[in-house]
């Protein structure tokens, strides 16, 4: 569980990255979960965009994807959200 100071630090880091995944009308598939899981292991922090044609609300998509990838939601803003999970082998982000 992230505290406010850690979440703020992650929001600053997420401000500089681009979305690498998009959720469209297909929703959250097993393939998307596998790709997000791999990306979280490699990068630790990712940004996802929910397209307008998606059936899912941005907050619902964020919490569902976080639950299914064992990651932490950092921020939901507009049609984008940020997820974080500490990497086991490629640790790059150090939180207090």
WOWOMO-V385525 format. One record per backbone hydrogen bond with DSSP energy under -0.5 kcal/mol. NH is the residue of the N-H (numbers start at 1). CO is the residue of the C=O. If there is no record, write none. Layout:
BEGIN
{{NH;CO} {NH;CO}}
END
This chain:
BEGIN
{{7;3} {8;4} {9;5} {10;6} {11;7} {12;8} {13;9} {14;10} {15;11} {16;12} {16;13} {17;14} {20;47} {21;47} {23;49} {24;22} {27;24} {29;27} {33;29} {34;30} {35;31} {36;32} {37;33} {38;34} {39;35} {40;36} {41;37} {42;38} {43;39} {44;39} {44;40} {45;43} {46;83} {48;81} {49;21} {50;79} {51;23} {51;49} {54;51} {61;57} {62;58} {63;59} {64;60} {65;61} {66;62} {67;63} {68;64} {69;65} {70;66} {70;67} {71;66} {72;84} {74;82} {75;82} {77;80} {80;77} {81;48} {82;75} {83;46} {84;72} {85;44} {94;92} {95;93}}
END
